[in-house]
Amino acid sequence: MLGTLVAFMVANPAMSHALTATLETAGLAAALILLRSPRPEGIAALVVSTYYYGREAGQREHDIKHAGWDAVQAHLGAEFLYGWSLPNLQQWVAPTCAAWVVAGAIYLIRSRMARAAPLQSPRRGRP
């Protein structure tokens, strides 16, 4: 079972990044909720998306430097998606979409719980 999961993740890096980003976003959002951060789900999704962008941009910059580009061209190409391969783009877009879906789900759950909470609280002043 574990071997099958690892083989799937190696064969499908964009999907494995999306699954990992889902867990990372949920965990980071939970930590930020406990810390009472404003908009914890949005911050979590932004951090996870930025992490995967940096990961793929760094890899792409490394690859295009070895392809003969000078350092400045390689850096600018990696920063602005120029010269990115389709797998690099997929491995950034898939976890970013997953992170924002998780953030949206957490936001909906929290907003519904907040609306339901006043309806369930007992009235003050009643014996």
C-alpha positions, -999 to 999 in steps of 0.1 A, spaced: 0 0 0 27 25 10 48 15 -21 18 21 -43 13 56 -28 49 65 -32 49 53 -68 18 73 -75 33 105 -60 66 101 -79 47 95 -112 23 125 -106 43 153 -90 17 180 -95 -9 158 -78 14 149 -49 22 187 -45 -16 194 -44 -22 167 -18 7 180 3 -4 216 -1 -38 206 12 -23 192 44 1 221 48 -27 247 43 -50 230 68 -22 227 94 -10 263 90 -45 276 91 -52 256 123 -21 271 139 -30 306 128 -66 301 141 -52 291 175 -30 322 175 -61 343 167 -45 357 135 -67 378 113 -78 359 81 -58 328 90 -71 307 60 -60 334 35 -26 338 51 -21 300 51 -30 297 14 -8 326 5 22 312 24 17 277 9 13 291 -27 44 313 -22 64 283 -10 55 263 -40 62 292 -64 96 297 -49 103 260 -50 95 258 -87 111 291 -96 143 281 -79 144 248 -97 136 265 -130 163 291 -124 188 263 -117 178 245 -149 180 275 -172 214 285 -158 227 251 -167 211 255 -202 235 284 -208 216 315 -197 235 341 -177 226 346 -140 204 377 -145 185 363 -174 179 330 -155 167 349 -124 143 371 -143 131 342 -164 123 322 -132 107 351 -115 84 360 -144 76 325 -156 96 330 -188 112 297 -198 92 276 -174 84 241 -185 48 228 -183 57 205 -154 71 234 -134 40 254 -140 17 225 -131 37 218 -99 30 254 -89 -6 259 -101 -19 225 -87 -9 232 -50 -19 268 -53 -54 259 -64 -55 232 -37 -44 257 -10 -70 282 -20 -98 256 -21 -89 245 14 -88 281 25 -122 287 11 -136 256 28 -122 267 61 -136 302 57 -171 288 49 -170 264 79 -158 292 102 -183 317 90 -212 293 93 -201 283 128 -199 320 137 -234 327 124 -248 296 142 -232 304 175 -254 334 185 -285 313 178 -274 286 202 -263 308 231 -287 311 261 -304 344 268 -289 365 296 -310 373 326 -331 342 325 -331 320 355 
